């Protein structure tokens, strides 16, 4: 990680703590998961950091090689001495990739493959499959608004007597997290599950990780092996990648893993409107709780019976000395 003087914005204002935050201390050495979750919170509006000069909201970005993470002004921000104006043209071109990519043969072929697979589904779970339908937004009174989206493939998916709206969005190249979040919010607002599909997974690419960390750290790939299994079984398959947490000693370590799975193995969370295979966030929470218990059990306090500091052990909400089992 480079030193903080390589960042244009070296301090940000945090409205929650009502104080300035040193960006280097906050971002240097930050865990990958924490970075991408915080990045998404900022885009969703649940967390805000302000420029220390103009006090406009900032976004969290990073260099392509992820050597350094940094804050930047939004494209719509008013002028500020700390704006990186020279980047705007390149970013505007990048923002247009989301629609421009849809003209390529790989995108057309993948879209047709998913459509054909769900139409021919041997389990007959899909119905009303359509390619590039127009989804129009509805307000709480069920009245159509001007907002709309055109997903690659849409369908109704019925399993265990419950029918869900599902759309498949192919992501072929890099795009802004703001584009990803905006589309997810649109579909969730309209009671629809969005399945982001990649043709390959790059654990260093921001777009792939933005999608993964927004979906309980799961991302789906339409790989050649997944296509072959789809042909063989008559059911749509994906190669799912997830970041597996593991408790090693006194810390949680992570490793990206993958597995080929049929669509029927996905878990649909109807409250969060997420579809995933491996609930990484729940696993991570359980391991953090276990680690906290482990640290608590090894915390040494003075034992009046042993007349020295000894490790503590918690049994049925009681703190006991690990040596003599007397209460502390």
Secondary structure, 3 states (H helix, E strand, C coil): CCCHHHCCCCEEEECCCCEEEEHHHHHCCCCHHHHHHHHHHHHHCCCCEEECCCCCEEEEEECCCCCCEEEEECCCCCCCCCCCHHHHHHHHHHHCHHHHHHHCHHHHHHHHHHHHHHHCCCCCCEEEEEECCCEEEECCCCCEEEEEECCCEEEEEEECCEEEEEEEEECCCCCCHHHHHHHHHHHHHCCEEEEEEECCCCCCCHHHHHHHHCCCCEEEECCHHHHHHHHHHCCCEEEEEEEEEEEECCEEEEEEEEEEEEHHHCEEECCCCEEECCCHHHHHHHHHHHHHHHHHHCCEEEECCCCEEEEEEEECCEEEECCCCCEC
